[in-house]
Every structure is written in C-alpha cells, then in structure tokens.
Amino acid sequence: MSRFVCTKSGSSGTPTLRVASTANAPAAIGPYSQAVVANGFVFCSGQIPLDPKTMEVVPGGVEEQTRQVLTNLQAVLEAAGSDLEHVVKTLVFLKDMNSFAAMNQVYEECFSLHKPARAAVEVARLPKDVLVEIECVAVVVPGAAK
C-alpha cells in the first residue's frame, strides 16, 4: 500500500504539499491530517469541539462548541502559516439546523469584518455526537509559514 509523502516542487512542476499539525488543536482521530498546505492555500480538516489537552468534548451547547471549534481552527491555521482573517471558505456541519442562529452568533464574533464564503448543512450525526463541525480553506500569509 502506498502512503502519502510530502513532496517538493520540482522541475516537473509538481505542486508543493506540506502537512501542518499542532498540539494546540485536537490530534486527528483517523487517517487524515489536521491540514494540508498546497500552492498557497491551507485546507483544514473538519474540527470538532474537543479540548486538545483532554480530547474530550467541551461542555455546553452549540455556542460553546462553536467557540471551541473556531479556537481549534485558529490553532491549525497558525501552524500552517495562516489565520482566521485569511479564511476564504468554510463548511459548517450542524446536528440540528435549528441551532444555526446560535452558531452564527459565535461565528460572526470571529468573522466580524471579513466574511468568508460559507455553506451550512444539517447532518444526521457527527463524530462523538457533537453539535457542530467546521472545515475551512484559507490562504497562506506570506512569511508566516511555520
């Protein structure tokens, strides 16, 4: 079985791929990366509201869970050389679309000036039965790559 290996951009024009990870966000709980940096973009895997120190779901409702998810995304983005201000697209997964307004209120705290493109969908179930998961795509900030 072949495994993904980070590649360098070569004379063949192969794009540069780099896995980004941090202990300041929950470790991947499956065969995936927290984020991959490719051609100036950061592709973040979905984050759920786990405390990275305990790997336990944070207590509270969708507001507290959304806040933790965005904190986790910020940590991953920083490890990849970006931040929430450079997010271009998010995808929000909600356990219950009736919690959209509560999620949106916290989301807007993080994206008050900059409004990335976004989609939000209701799903039947999320890992660890959390209420919200968010994935995102961001641009790398020149000179900020770790």
BELCORZI-V23524 format. One line per field, one symbol per residue. ss: DSSP state (a for helix, b for strand, c for the rest). psi: psi as a letter, one per 20 degrees, with the letter a starting at -180 (. if undefined). A space follows every 50 residues. Layout:
ss = ???
psi = ???
This chain:
ss = ccccccccccccccccbbbbccccccccccccccbbbbccbbbbbbbbcb ccccccbccccaaaaaaaaaaaaaaaaaaacccaaabbbbbbbbccaaaa aaaaaaaaaaccccccbbbbbbccccaaaccbbbbbbbbccccccc
psi = pqqpppqqpaiijpqpppppqqijqpqpkamrqhqpppljqpoprpprmp phhikqpqqaahghggggghgggggggghikarhijphpqoppphoiijg ggghggghhhlhgpnqqqqpqpqhqqqjkrhqqprrprqpppiip.
